[in-house]
Amino acid sequence: MPQLNPAPWFMILLFSWLIFLTIIPTKVMNHVSPNEPTPLSMEEHKAQPWDWPWQ
């Protein structure tokens, strides 16, 4: 029964983990988002009191 022979499956397991741990993270980390967030200004906004006309 070939399923009991661990030699080919173990190498497939090692190569797949090698790909998962080396190639894929570098591709994911090099991804650049098309919508980069713009930095907000540091000025303080003054809150205006609301006038409630119905009270």
ABEGO torsion letter per residue (X at the ends): XAAABAAAAAAAAAAAAAAAAAAAAAAAAABBBABBBBBBBABBBBBBBBBBAAX
